[in-house]
Amino acid sequence: MNLLARLIHAARTLFQRRQVDAEMAEEMRYHREAQIEANLAAGMSRRDATRAANLQFGPADAIAEAGRDARGFSWLAHLRQDLRYGSKMLFKHKGFTFVAVMTLGLGLSANITIFSMVDIFFFQPLEGVKAPSELVVLTRDDPRNEFASSVSWADYEDYRDEVPGVADAVAILMRPVHLGWAGKVPHRTWVELVSPNYFSMLGTQPHLGRLFLPGEGEAIGADPIVVVSHRYWQDRLGGDPGVVGRAVQINGQACEVVGVAAAKFDGAQWGIAPAAWLPAKMAPALIHWDENMFTDRNWNAWRVVGRRAAGYDVDRIGVELAVVDQRIAPLHASGSMDDVVTRVVPEQRSRPEPSVSGFLPLAAAVFLSLVLMILLIACANVANLLFARAASRQREMGIRAAVGATRGRLTRQLLTESLLLATLAGVVGWGLSYVAGIAMAGLSPSGDMPIATESVQGSYWSIVFAVGVSLLAGLVTGLLPALRATRVDLQQVMKGGGSGGQGRRRHWLRNGLVMSQVAFCAVVLVAGGLFLRSLKQASHLELGFDPHQVALASIDLDLQGYSPVQGKTFLDDLTRGVGALPGVDSVALGNVLPMSNNPGLRDVADAAAPKLDETGRREGELQAASNLVDEHFMSTMRVSLLRGRGIERQDTAESPPVVVVNEALAAKLWPGQDAIGQRLTQRWGEPMEVVGVMATGKYVMISEDPRPAYLQPLAQAYNAPVTLFIRTKGEPAAVIPGVQRVLQQLDPSLPVYNVQTMDEHLRTTAFGYMPMRMAAFMAGAQGLVGLLLAVMGVYGVVAFSVSQRTREIGIRLALGAERGDVFRLVIRGGLRLILIGLVVGLLGAVGLSHVLAGLLVGLDPLDIPVFGGVTVVLTGVSLLACYLPARRAMAIDPAVTLKCE
């Protein structure tokens, strides 16, 4: 029988069983009648002929069953029977089904949600890109820098041309621009300046128009063309099909739109959604940077993404990069390439940024471990429910065994029911994870830069994971109860017993499951408590400024085409106008917004230290956070001045350069000395006299260690991207409309961004509280789910134990035991399980807390309030779960119980 015929036969067996059985019965009847006729022909009476034929063929039912087995695919028919019977049983016991499905669904939802996030961060390839698994990111580790360095354009070209393991490579520079369409006010957005081979290397296709042609983008300033992203085209231009060929003003420079990128293509940087792509060689014309940005090897700003050649792995490419580095090192300024290592990282392991890519696997492993514990709690809970239910079905199992059902047949039937439960739970879990995904999306970082990932719903692998883990959970929860339930003592059942579950071993197993639930719950609760406490502690960290009652608004006058003179005049008018608004206490200007995507890091040193090489690097040089501020900044932001003076109005472009440093910087450059009067210098800057020392705060990330930092007068180093810091007398959000009106009056076409309060900025930025809020949200939710499941498990087992011990309790009461004794008996039994599980769980939590140390801010991993609180809460709610069964035990009437027995 060929495969097609077998499949047709299987389909008939499954869906046309009655017809197939009827055909077989007719055939058997024909053979039986033929044998009777043959017997009659041999001289037998009809009675003897019929009897002989029946003896020859055997019972009709046995023949039919043998015939079904002989047809093959009988397992399909049995599976159908099992599914139908299992569905009826689950529908018949709606309460049990609801509790089991919701219990397992909660555990599955947590796992599906976290797996979806891991899938997004580590496994989903870049969309709209050819062979994304071949992409690699080239980055540099410089021991003098905290973050990984990018690459110069000249070095990028050498790597592209001289490293055989890199088949091709592109250079990318993300920049904000003011983009204006005819008849519309310009708006601020982010574009990517890319090498001419960008689209061809990535292998993407346009949705409309074309991409860069061969030869375009090779000469500086020669090709003012732009390809807009599909997302931008839809959101800003309403999907206008006539956009190709239109002119657009980018920072005042006219460019022609030549195409719209493919719908799923967001570029080669994961998580970032640029509005458009322009040839990199247009940068001098658009951003007004010097053309030496393409020749100066110290101009490290380009992100390089390459395509791995066939047969090469990252280690082999790394060796080839080292060879090229040796050749080009003399072309760099002396000493600048010392100890620098160029690394190659698979694109999916470079997310979201190579400098912090090592942090995410640890966080993912922690949260996956926590949700796995929640799933184990849920499985233990459902397994206990199935144990209890199996005990109540001992008579049913015994009767079925008595009429011929094998143990394997009974086990298969019970496993089918548990798999049905798990399937329903998987659907519930998927739905809950979808809701959780929407909630998690609300915690996505905000900011000026557009984010591509808007949801935490994973790819089809999340669905595969959901199906797989659901079926696995069904097997895990159902196998042992099924094996226990099908170990039937027929004599006991036939005598009317068979209540099951009385054995000590069965009690031990259920008790063990409860203790494991409590232990896992303690671990999950401690982890959740530590994250919540860490978030609370972080909110009380000394920031070095007062973020409350501060409104923000940022502008970039450079992109708007303002000269420094025009810009200074504009800023004077702006601060004067905003300062006159009702509710405004003071107004200040700063070049850097703390905890934003512009860290303002500079290399600085004591001006008196000897130079080490021609790059201007000096002995003792370090990286510090800088900010250009006006004379009102320190008072407006309430920066604590410890010694000397702050930035004052007298610090102008004509006066000697001055600087205010923080304690951390002073301690590193001039330990044991007074920093006032010392001279600080940037690598390529003029020496600045230290006139004041301020308290150390937070500048780049909320979780950073004390970081050197300094403030320079904006008047002495004008820089056009500035943020308005507005201290208000009341609610800061209330003054924002007035600030926008003032800006509109001064320049109606000037884009404004970061319009929000400082509290809101710190809460939502990826460098502020957002990662901790997300971690606390996930850990807290996991802790609550774990606690709920554990309490349900404790209640279920104690209640079942009481129901099984009704006769014993009745006899105790009949013999004179007090009802208080019964209450204590039940509570003591539950408390023993809780305490054992709690001790084991807390010991495990101690180990986990040390792993969490790298993720916590401002908190001791062995935080006594967290461990103590978990002990009290878990013990309290578990005892509460024991209380109701204990009350029920006290209400047992010994007379009724003994009469029933």
LUMRORO-337884 format. One record per residue (C-alpha): z, y, x. Coordinates in steps of 0.1 Angstrom, whole numbers, padded with zeros to 4 digits, always signed. Example, Ala and Ser with C-alpha at 12.3 -4.5 7.8 and 13.67 -1.06 7.14 Angstrom:
<atoms>
+0078-0045+0123 +0071-0011+0137 
</atoms>
This chain:
<atoms>
+0000+0000+0000 -0010+0033+0016 +0012+0063+0017 -0004+0080-0013 +0001+0049-0035 +0037+0046-0023 +0044+0082-0032 +0028+0077-0067 +0048+0046-0071 +0080+0064-0060 +0073+0092-0085 +0068+0067-0113 +0100+0050-0104 +0119+0082-0105 +0103+0100-0135 +0088+0071-0156 +0115+0046-0152 +0116+0035-0188 +0078+0029-0189 +0080+0010-0156 +0109-0011-0169 +0090-0018-0202 +0059-0029-0182 +0081-0052-0161 +0099-0067-0192 +0066-0073-0208 +0053-0091-0177 +0085-0112-0175 +0082-0121-0212 +0047-0132-0207 +0056-0155-0179 +0086-0169-0199 +0064-0176-0229 +0038-0192-0207 +0064-0215-0193 +0076-0224-0228 +0041-0232-0238 +0037-0254-0207 +0069-0272-0215 +0057-0278-0251 +0025-0291-0238 +0045-0315-0216 +0061-0330-0248 +0093-0311-0250 +0107-0299-0283 +0107-0261-0287 +0145-0259-0282 +0143-0280-0250 +0112-0261-0238 +0129-0227-0243 +0161-0238-0227 +0143-0252-0197 +0123-0220-0193 +0155-0199-0195 +0172-0221-0169 +0141-0217-0147 +0139-0179-0149 +0176-0171-0151 +0193-0142-0169 +0170-0114-0180 +0192-0086-0166 +0194-0102-0132 +0156-0107-0132 +0152-0070-0142 +0175-0058-0114 +0158-0080-0088 +0125-0067-0100 +0136-0031-0096 +0148-0039-0061 +0115-0056-0053 +0096-0025-0064 +0111-0005-0036 +0124+0030-0040 +0152+0017-0061 +0175+0040-0042 +0156+0069-0059 +0165+0055-0093 +0201+0050-0082 +0202+0085-0068 +0190+0098-0100 +0217+0079-0119 +0243+0091-0095 +0232+0127-0098 +0232+0125-0136 +0266+0108-0138 +0281+0131-0112 +0268+0162-0131 +0284+0149-0163 +0317+0143-0145 +0317+0178-0130 +0308+0193-0163 +0334+0173-0181 +0362+0185-0157 +0352+0222-0157 +0386+0234-0144 +0385+0212-0113 +0348+0220-0107 +0354+0257-0109 +0384+0257-0085 +0367+0234-0060 +0334+0253-0061 +0350+0287-0057 +0373+0274-0029 +0345+0260-0009 +0322+0289-0018 +0347+0314-0003 +0348+0295+0029 +0310+0292+0030 +0304+0328+0022 +0324+0339+0053 +0305+0316+0075 +0271+0326+0061 +0279+0363+0064 +0290+0360+0101 +0261+0337+0109 +0237+0362+0094 +0251+0389+0117 +0249+0367+0147 +0214+0358+0137 +0204+0394+0135 +0219+0404+0168 +0209+0374+0189 +0182+0353+0173 +0159+0374+0152 +0128+0383+0172 +0112+0417+0172 +0089+0419+0142 +0053+0428+0144 +0051+0419+0181 +0030+0391+0196 +0051+0363+0213 +0084+0383+0212 +0102+0355+0231 +0082+0364+0262 +0096+0400+0263 +0121+0409+0289 +0139+0442+0298 +0141+0455+0333 +0174+0473+0341 +0194+0484+0371 +0230+0478+0380 +0243+0507+0402 +0280+0503+0412 +0283+0541+0411 +0273+0542+0374 +0293+0529+0345 +0262+0522+0324 +0230+0503+0334 +0204+0526+0348 +0168+0530+0337 +0138+0531+0359 +0115+0558+0373 +0079+0560+0362 +0067+0553+0398 +0090+0523+0401 +0078+0510+0367 +0042+0511+0379 +0051+0492+0410 +0069+0465+0390 +0041+0462+0366 +0015+0458+0393 +0033+0439+0420 +0056+0414+0403 +0035+0383+0394 +0062+0371+0370 +0056+0402+0348 +0023+0398+0332 +0024+0433+0319 +0050+0460+0312 +0055+0492+0292 +0076+0523+0298 +0094+0540+0269 +0113+0573+0267 +0131+0580+0234 +0133+0617+0226 +0141+0640+0197 +0114+0664+0185 +0108+0689+0158 +0079+0676+0138 +0061+0698+0113 +0033+0691+0088 +0010+0719+0075 +0028+0739+0048 +0061+0722+0054 +0093+0732+0074 +0096+0712+0106 +0122+0686+0107 +0141+0668+0135 +0132+0632+0142 +0130+0608+0172 +0097+0596+0188 +0089+0574+0217 +0068+0586+0246 +0052+0554+0258 +0028+0542+0285 -0009+0538+0275 -0007+0500+0274 +0022+0500+0249 +0004+0487+0218 -0019+0463+0237 +0010+0447+0256 +0031+0443+0225 +0000+0429+0206 +0005+0448+0174 -0021+0460+0150 -0024+0492+0130 -0019+0494+0093 -0042+0524+0091 -0066+0540+0116 -0062+0529+0152 -0038+0527+0181 -0043+0540+0216 -0078+0533+0230 -0084+0521+0266 -0083+0552+0288 -0062+0573+0264 -0029+0586+0277 -0038+0582+0314 -0041+0619+0323 -0012+0644+0319 -0016+0665+0288 -0051+0652+0280 -0045+0632+0247 -0025+0650+0220 -0026+0620+0197 +0002+0603+0177 +0006+0570+0159 +0032+0573+0131 +0054+0544+0121 +0049+0527+0087 +0085+0534+0078 +0081+0572+0085 +0047+0571+0067 +0063+0557+0036 +0095+0577+0036 +0082+0611+0047 +0045+0611+0037 +0047+0589+0006 +0022+0564+0020 -0006+0590+0020 -0037+0571+0030 -0054+0603+0042 -0029+0609+0070 -0052+0596+0097 -0070+0625+0112 -0045+0651+0101 -0029+0675+0126 +0009+0676+0131 +0030+0701+0151 +0053+0684+0176 +0076+0710+0192 +0049+0735+0183 +0021+0715+0200 -0007+0703+0178 -0014+0666+0178 -0038+0644+0158 -0026+0614+0138 -0049+0586+0148 -0031+0557+0130 -0002+0542+0112 +0016+0512+0128 +0020+0479+0111 +0046+0476+0083 +0070+0454+0102 +0066+0470+0136 +0095+0493+0147 +0087+0493+0184 +0101+0474+0214 +0137+0486+0212 +0157+0465+0188 +0176+0484+0161 +0158+0517+0167 +0132+0531+0143 +0112+0559+0159 +0091+0580+0137 +0060+0579+0159 +0046+0570+0193 +0029+0594+0217 +0013+0590+0252 +0040+0595+0278 +0017+0618+0298 +0020+0643+0269 +0057+0648+0278 +0052+0679+0300 +0033+0696+0272 +0056+0686+0244 +0091+0687+0261 +0082+0712+0288 +0094+0690+0316 +0080+0692+0351 +0051+0668+0359 +0071+0654+0388 +0088+0632+0362 +0060+0608+0369 +0063+0609+0407 +0099+0615+0415 +0115+0581+0421 +0150+0595+0413 +0139+0605+0378 +0154+0574+0362 +0149+0577+0325 +0123+0551+0315 +0132+0519+0297 +0109+0492+0309 +0100+0462+0287 +0078+0435+0302 +0060+0404+0292 +0070+0373+0312 +0041+0355+0328 +0035+0318+0319 +0057+0295+0340 +0082+0322+0351 +0118+0323+0342 +0141+0353+0346 +0156+0340+0379 +0123+0338+0395 +0113+0372+0383 +0145+0386+0396 +0137+0373+0431 +0103+0390+0429 +0119+0422+0418 +0142+0422+0448 +0112+0419+0471 +0096+0450+0455 +0129+0468+0456 +0130+0462+0494 +0096+0478+0497 +0102+0508+0476 +0137+0516+0487 +0125+0538+0516 +0105+0558+0491 +0137+0568+0473 +0161+0594+0486 +0181+0579+0514 +0210+0559+0501 +0201+0561+0464 +0190+0524+0463 +0221+0511+0482 +0238+0483+0463 +0214+0488+0434 +0202+0455+0418 +0173+0454+0394 +0178+0428+0368 +0156+0412+0342 +0171+0403+0309 +0155+0385+0280 +0149+0410+0252 +0172+0392+0227 +0201+0393+0252 +0197+0430+0259 +0208+0441+0225 +0219+0466+0215 +0219+0479+0251 +0220+0460+0284 +0252+0478+0294 +0272+0464+0265 +0253+0432+0258 +0281+0412+0274 +0306+0424+0248 +0288+0412+0217 +0287+0374+0226 +0325+0375+0230 +0330+0393+0196 +0305+0369+0180 +0324+0339+0194 +0357+0352+0181 +0345+0359+0146 +0326+0326+0144 +0358+0308+0154 +0377+0326+0127 +0353+0319+0099 +0351+0283+0110 +0388+0281+0106 +0384+0295+0071 +0359+0269+0063 +0382+0242+0076 +0410+0256+0053 +0386+0254+0024 +0375+0219+0032 +0411+0207+0036 +0418+0224+0002 +0389+0207-0016 +0396+0174+0001 +0432+0175-0013 +0417+0183-0047 +0394+0153-0044 +0423+0131-0032 +0442+0141-0063 +0412+0135-0086 +0404+0102-0069 +0439+0090-0076 +0435+0098-0113 +0402+0078-0113 +0416+0046-0098 +0413+0028-0132 +0377+0038-0136 +0369+0027-0101 +0387-0006-0107 +0368-0013-0139 +0335-0005-0122 +0344-0028-0093 +0354-0055-0118 +0319-0055-0134 +0302-0059-0101 +0299-0025-0084 +0303-0028-0046 +0325-0005-0026 +0294+0011-0010 +0280+0018-0045 +0312+0035-0056 +0315+0054-0024 +0279+0066-0028 +0287+0078-0063 +0317+0098-0052 +0299+0113-0023 +0271+0123-0046 +0296+0142-0067 +0311+0159-0036 +0276+0169-0024 +0269+0183-0059 +0301+0203-0056 +0291+0215-0021 +0256+0225-0033 +0271+0246-0061 +0296+0261-0036 +0267+0269-0012 +0249+0288-0040 +0282+0307-0047 +0287+0313-0010 +0252+0326-0005 +0257+0350-0034 +0291+0362-0020 +0276+0367+0014 +0248+0388-0001 +0275+0411-0016 +0294+0411+0017 +0261+0420+0034 +0257+0450+0012 +0293+0460+0020 +0288+0455+0057 +0256+0477+0056 +0279+0505+0044 +0297+0503+0078 +0265+0507+0098 +0267+0535+0124 +0255+0569+0114 +0240+0595+0137 +0211+0615+0146 +0190+0586+0159 +0173+0565+0132 +0185+0529+0129 +0161+0501+0120 +0185+0474+0108 +0197+0484+0073 +0212+0451+0061 +0231+0422+0075 +0210+0396+0056 +0197+0372+0082 +0164+0354+0084 +0154+0321+0069 +0177+0305+0095 +0206+0319+0075 +0194+0299+0045 +0189+0268+0067 +0225+0273+0080 +0238+0278+0045 +0222+0246+0033 +0232+0226+0063 +0268+0238+0064 +0272+0233+0026 +0260+0197+0029 +0282+0191+0059 +0312+0206+0040 +0304+0183+0011 +0304+0152+0034 +0335+0163+0052 +0355+0170+0021 +0342+0140+0001 +0340+0111+0026 +0376+0103+0032 +0387+0107-0005 +0358+0085-0015 +0368+0058+0010 +0404+0060-0002 +0394+0060-0039 +0371+0029-0035 +0398+0008-0019 +0407-0007-0052 +0434-0034-0060 +0418-0051-0090 +0449-0070-0099 +0469-0038-0100 +0443-0020-0120 +0439-0049-0145 +0477-0048-0150 +0474-0012-0160 +0486+0004-0127 +0464+0019-0101 +0476+0054-0103 +0470+0055-0066 +0482+0080-0041 +0517+0064-0039 +0514+0052-0004 +0532+0068+0025 +0499+0070+0045 +0482+0089+0017 +0511+0114+0015 +0509+0118+0052 +0472+0126+0051 +0476+0152+0023 +0506+0167+0040 +0486+0169+0073 +0458+0187+0055 +0483+0213+0041 +0499+0218+0075 +0465+0223+0091 +0456+0249+0064 +0488+0268+0071 +0482+0266+0108 +0446+0279+0106 +0456+0306+0081 +0483+0318+0106 +0456+0321+0133 +0432+0340+0111 +0460+0363+0097 +0472+0371+0132 +0436+0379+0143 +0431+0401+0112 +0465+0418+0117 +0457+0426+0154 +0424+0442+0145 +0440+0462+0117 +0468+0473+0139 +0443+0481+0167 +0424+0503+0143 +0456+0521+0133 +0467+0525+0168 +0433+0539+0178 +0435+0565+0150 +0466+0578+0167 +0452+0579+0202 +0453+0612+0220 +0417+0625+0218 +0423+0656+0238 +0414+0678+0208 +0424+0681+0172 +0395+0666+0151 +0410+0676+0117 +0397+0705+0097 +0366+0708+0119 +0330+0710+0106 +0299+0704+0127 +0263+0714+0128 +0239+0708+0157 +0206+0726+0166 +0181+0724+0194 +0166+0758+0202 +0146+0743+0231 +0126+0721+0208 +0121+0751+0185 +0105+0771+0214 +0133+0796+0220 +0135+0811+0255 +0170+0813+0271 +0173+0850+0262 +0162+0844+0226 +0185+0815+0224 +0216+0834+0236 +0209+0862+0211 +0204+0836+0183 +0237+0819+0192 +0256+0852+0192 +0242+0860+0158 +0250+0825+0145 +0286+0824+0157 +0292+0859+0143 +0277+0850+0109 +0295+0817+0106 +0328+0833+0117 +0326+0857+0089 +0323+0830+0062 +0353+0825+0039 +0376+0797+0050 +0364+0797+0086 +0392+0801+0111 +0372+0801+0143 +0338+0791+0156 +0328+0776+0190 +0298+0762+0208 +0295+0731+0228 +0265+0713+0244 +0279+0678+0239 +0293+0663+0207 +0322+0639+0217 +0315+0602+0211 +0278+0608+0204 +0246+0593+0219 +0246+0621+0244 +0276+0613+0267 +0269+0642+0291 +0278+0622+0322 +0274+0639+0356 +0280+0629+0392 +0305+0653+0407 +0325+0655+0439 +0349+0677+0458 +0326+0704+0472 +0345+0702+0505 +0337+0664+0509 +0310+0656+0534 +0275+0647+0522 +0266+0610+0526 +0228+0611+0522 +0199+0633+0513 +0204+0627+0476 +0233+0651+0478 +0258+0623+0472 +0292+0631+0487 +0322+0611+0497 +0344+0604+0468 +0317+0612+0442 +0324+0600+0407 +0309+0601+0373 +0325+0625+0348 +0320+0636+0313 +0308+0672+0311 +0304+0698+0284 +0290+0733+0284 +0312+0754+0261 +0318+0790+0251 +0350+0809+0254 +0362+0799+0219 +0358+0761+0224 +0392+0753+0238 +0411+0773+0212 +0389+0761+0183 +0392+0724+0193 +0428+0729+0203 +0423+0714+0238 +0456+0713+0256 +0455+0735+0287 +0481+0723+0312 +0477+0747+0341 +0456+0778+0350 +0433+0793+0324 +0405+0782+0301 +0369+0793+0298 +0369+0830+0291 +0344+0857+0280 +0344+0871+0316 +0328+0838+0328 +0292+0850+0326 +0260+0842+0344 +0267+0870+0368 +0303+0859+0376 +0313+0832+0401 +0309+0797+0386 +0341+0782+0373 +0352+0750+0357 +0381+0735+0338 +0389+0699+0348 +0410+0673+0331 +0440+0656+0347 +0421+0624+0354 +0395+0642+0374 +0420+0663+0392 +0440+0632+0401 +0410+0614+0415 +0395+0642+0435 +0426+0659+0447 +0455+0634+0445 +0488+0650+0452 +0473+0685+0453 +0470+0713+0429 +0435+0713+0415 +0436+0751+0408 +0415+0769+0433 +0396+0737+0444 +0358+0736+0443 +0339+0710+0423 +0302+0704+0427 +0276+0684+0408 +0252+0664+0429 +0225+0690+0427 +0245+0720+0416 +0264+0750+0429 +0301+0746+0438 +0324+0757+0409 +0359+0769+0413 +0386+0751+0393 +0404+0776+0372 +0423+0753+0348 +0435+0718+0342 +0434+0703+0307 +0449+0672+0292 +0428+0640+0294 +0412+0629+0262 +0384+0608+0248 +0348+0619+0255 +0323+0590+0255 +0340+0562+0236 +0372+0560+0217 +0381+0528+0236 +0376+0542+0271 +0402+0543+0298 +0412+0578+0310 +0379+0593+0320 +0373+0622+0344 +0359+0652+0325 +0353+0689+0329 +0342+0720+0309 +0317+0746+0322 +0310+0780+0306 +0278+0778+0285 +0270+0813+0297 +0268+0801+0333 +0246+0771+0325 +0227+0778+0293 +0214+0746+0275 +0198+0749+0242 +0209+0717+0222 +0243+0730+0210 +0268+0719+0184 +0287+0744+0162 +0324+0735+0161 +0339+0753+0130 +0377+0752+0126 +0385+0758+0089 +0416+0769+0070 +0410+0743+0043 +0386+0714+0036 +0360+0715+0063 +0332+0701+0041 +0335+0732+0019 +0322+0755+0046 +0291+0735+0054 +0269+0750+0026 +0278+0785+0039 +0269+0774+0075 +0235+0762+0063 +0229+0795+0045 +0236+0814+0077 +0212+0792+0097 +0186+0795+0070 +0188+0833+0071 +0185+0834+0109 +0156+0808+0112 +0143+0791+0080 +0123+0767+0100 +0151+0755+0124 +0161+0718+0118 +0198+0712+0117 +0214+0678+0123 +0249+0663+0126 +0259+0683+0096 +0293+0667+0088 +0330+0670+0095 +0344+0658+0128 +0366+0632+0110 +0335+0618+0094 +0316+0618+0127 +0344+0599+0145 +0347+0574+0116 +0310+0565+0115 +0297+0569+0150 +0291+0537+0170 +0311+0552+0199 +0340+0562+0176 +0360+0542+0151 +0330+0524+0135 +0331+0492+0156 +0368+0489+0151 +0365+0496+0114 +0339+0469+0111 +0359+0444+0131 +0391+0453+0111 +0371+0449+0078 +0357+0415+0088 +0390+0402+0103 +0410+0416+0074 +0387+0400+0048 +0388+0367+0066 +0426+0369+0067 +0428+0375+0030 +0404+0347+0022 +0423+0323+0045 +0456+0333+0029 +0443+0328-0006 +0429+0294+0003 +0460+0283+0021 +0483+0293-0008 +0460+0274-0032 +0463+0244-0009 +0500+0245-0008 +0503+0250-0045 +0479+0221-0052 +0497+0196-0030 +0532+0205-0042 +0521+0204-0078 +0504+0171-0073 +0535+0157-0055 +0557+0168-0084 +0534+0151-0109 +0534+0119-0089 +0572+0119-0086 +0579+0126-0123 +0595+0091-0127 +0616+0095-0096 +0628+0130-0107 +0635+0117-0142 +0657+0089-0128 +0675+0114-0105 +0683+0136-0134 +0693+0106-0155 +0717+0095-0128 +0734+0129-0128 +0715+0151-0104 +0716+0188-0111 +0684+0207-0119 +0691+0229-0089 +0690+0198-0067 +0656+0190-0080 +0645+0226-0073 +0657+0224-0038 +0641+0190-0033 +0607+0203-0042 +0611+0236-0022 +0625+0217+0008 +0595+0194+0008 +0570+0223+0007 +0589+0244+0032 +0589+0216+0058 +0551+0215+0056 +0548+0253+0058 +0571+0257+0088 +0554+0229+0108 +0520+0244+0101 +0532+0279+0108 +0547+0270+0142 +0515+0253+0153 +0494+0282+0140 +0514+0308+0158 +0511+0289+0190 +0474+0288+0186 +0474+0325+0177 +0490+0333+0210 +0461+0318+0228 +0436+0336+0206 +0453+0369+0210 +0446+0368+0248 +0410+0363+0241 +0410+0392+0217 +0425+0415+0244 +0391+0426+0254 +0383+0438+0219 +0416+0455+0210 +0423+0492+0216 +0457+0505+0223 +0476+0473+0214 +0495+0445+0230 +0478+0412+0221 +0513+0398+0215 +0522+0425+0190 +0556+0416+0176 +0550+0434+0142 +0518+0414+0136 +0533+0380+0145 +0565+0388+0126 +0546+0401+0096 +0523+0371+0095 +0554+0348+0096 +0571+0366+0068 +0540+0370+0046 +0527+0334+0050 +0561+0319+0045 +0568+0341+0015 +0536+0335-0004 +0537+0298+0005 +0572+0295-0010 +0559+0314-0040 +0532+0287-0043 +0560+0261-0043 +0581+0279-0069 +0560+0271-0100 +0558+0233-0093 +0595+0234-0086 +0602+0251-0119 +0581+0225-0136 +0601+0197-0119 +0633+0213-0132 +0620+0211-0167 +0614+0174-0167 +0632+0156-0195 +0647+0124-0181 +0649+0108-0216 +0612+0113-0223 +0602+0103-0188 +0621+0070-0188 +0610+0062-0224 +0574+0066-0213 +0580+0043-0183 
</atoms>
